[in-house]
Amino acid sequence: MTPADSAGGRTPKRALVVTVSTRASAGVWDDRSGPVLREGLLALGLVVDGPVVVPDGLEVEATLRAAVTAAYDLVVTTGGTGLTPTDLTPEMTARVIEREIPGIAEALRAFGVAHGVPTAILSRGLAGTAGQTLIVNLPGSTGGVRDGLAVLGDVVLHALEQIPGSDHGARAE
């Protein structure tokens, strides 16, 4: 039984994986982190589309906006969160999110550092909501994605229930 099945018969949450890589989108190399992210989200019981591979820059913003319009519950990006001049995923994400959730991004960085990756603090990834969609930026490495899944696995289903207010109507306080 998946977490979605055990959620009282509710419809499983839908997720979109977006790989941000100018070189992978041009066919210069294969997307390695997107498939890892997809498998990890499937293991959480989510219905997952993608990975969609896009170049860094304005196409990231357009893809995120389209995902919000398509009513995805969750969009997780991988890549474009570093310090190079072409790493623009956080800037494009900031244009889309309406409410930032800094605790998620902080936890992602802290997990990496706590597990022997001091450079995890260099990730500029963001997390927040746009409409009813949770958007989270992860680093572009497979290790960064695995670390991100370890953090998200503990909280993402609860967050997805909270965003539309679904977790408050069913219980008495």
C-alpha positions in Angstrom: 0.0 0.0 0.0 1.4 3.4 -0.9 1.0 6.6 1.2 -1.5 7.8 -1.4 -3.6 4.6 -1.0 -3.6 4.9 2.8 -4.8 8.5 2.6 -8.4 7.6 3.1 -9.1 6.9 -0.6 -8.1 10.4 -1.7 -6.8 10.9 -5.2 -3.1 10.4 -5.4 -1.1 13.7 -5.6 0.4 14.6 -9.0 4.1 15.6 -9.4 6.2 16.9 -12.2 9.9 16.4 -12.4 11.8 19.2 -14.3 15.5 18.7 -15.1 17.2 22.1 -15.6 20.3 21.5 -17.8 21.2 23.5 -20.9 23.5 20.7 -22.0 21.1 17.8 -21.4 18.3 19.7 -23.2 20.7 20.1 -26.2 21.5 16.4 -26.2 25.2 17.0 -25.2 24.8 14.6 -22.3 22.1 12.4 -20.7 19.9 13.5 -17.8 21.0 11.5 -14.8 19.3 13.3 -11.9 15.8 13.5 -13.4 15.2 9.7 -13.5 16.5 9.3 -9.9 14.1 12.0 -8.8 11.2 10.5 -10.7 11.8 7.0 -9.1 12.1 8.6 -5.6 8.8 10.5 -6.0 7.0 7.4 -7.3 8.3 5.5 -4.2 6.4 8.1 -2.1 3.2 7.1 -3.8 2.9 10.2 -6.1 1.7 10.0 -9.7 4.8 11.4 -11.6 5.2 13.0 -15.0 8.6 13.8 -16.5 11.4 14.4 -16.3 10.9 17.3 -18.6 14.4 18.6 -19.6 14.7 22.3 -20.1 17.6 24.7 -20.5 18.3 27.1 -17.7 16.8 30.5 -17.9 13.4 31.7 -19.0 12.2 28.3 -20.0 12.3 27.3 -16.4 9.9 30.0 -15.5 7.6 29.1 -18.4 7.7 25.4 -17.4 6.9 26.2 -13.8 4.0 28.5 -14.8 2.6 25.8 -17.1 2.8 23.2 -14.3 0.9 25.5 -11.9 -1.8 26.1 -14.6 -2.0 22.3 -15.1 -2.7 22.0 -11.4 0.2 19.8 -10.4 0.4 19.4 -6.7 4.2 19.2 -6.7 6.9 20.3 -9.0 10.5 19.4 -8.2 13.3 20.8 -10.2 16.8 19.3 -10.4 19.7 21.5 -11.5 20.6 25.2 -12.0 20.9 26.0 -8.3 24.7 26.6 -8.2 26.9 29.6 -8.4 27.8 29.7 -12.1 26.5 32.7 -14.1 24.1 30.4 -16.0 22.5 28.8 -12.8 19.2 30.7 -12.8 16.7 28.2 -11.5 16.2 30.1 -8.1 15.7 33.4 -9.9 13.1 31.8 -12.3 11.4 30.0 -9.4 11.2 33.3 -7.4 9.2 34.8 -10.3 6.6 32.1 -9.9 6.2 31.3 -6.2 3.8 33.4 -4.2 4.7 32.1 -0.7 8.2 31.0 0.1 8.8 28.0 2.5 12.4 28.6 3.6 12.4 25.7 6.0 12.4 23.2 3.2 15.4 24.8 1.4 17.2 25.2 4.7 16.6 21.5 5.6 17.9 20.4 2.2 21.1 22.2 2.7 21.5 21.1 6.3 21.0 17.5 5.4 23.7 17.6 2.8 26.2 19.1 5.2 25.3 16.7 8.0 25.9 13.8 5.6 29.4 14.9 4.6 28.8 17.3 1.7 30.0 20.7 2.9 29.3 22.2 -0.6 25.6 21.6 0.0 25.5 25.1 1.5 26.3 26.5 -2.0 22.9 25.4 -3.4 20.7 28.4 -3.8 17.5 26.4 -4.3 14.2 27.7 -3.1 10.9 26.2 -2.1 7.4 27.7 -2.0 3.9 27.6 -3.3 2.2 29.1 -6.4 -1.5 28.7 -6.1 -2.0 25.1 -4.9 1.3 23.9 -6.2 4.4 23.2 -4.1 7.6 24.0 -6.0 11.0 22.7 -4.7 14.5 23.2 -6.3 17.1 20.4 -5.8 20.7 20.4 -7.0 21.5 18.8 -10.3 23.6 15.9 -9.0 22.2 12.4 -8.3 23.6 12.7 -4.8 21.9 16.0 -4.2 18.6 14.5 -5.5 18.9 11.5 -3.2 19.6 13.8 -0.2 16.6 15.9 -1.3 14.3 12.9 -1.5 15.5 11.9 2.0 14.3 15.3 3.4 11.2 15.5 1.3 10.1 12.0 2.0 9.4 12.9 5.6 7.3 16.0 4.9 6.1 16.3 1.4 2.8 14.4 1.6 1.8 16.3 4.7 2.7 19.6 3.0 0.6 18.6 0.0 -2.4 18.0 2.3 -1.9 21.3 4.1 -1.6 23.6 1.0 -5.3 23.4 0.0 -6.3 23.1 3.7 -7.4 19.4 3.3 -5.8 18.3 6.6 -7.9 20.6 8.8 -11.5 19.8 7.8 -11.5 16.1 8.8 -10.6 16.2 12.5 -11.9 17.9 15.6 -9.5 20.0 17.6 
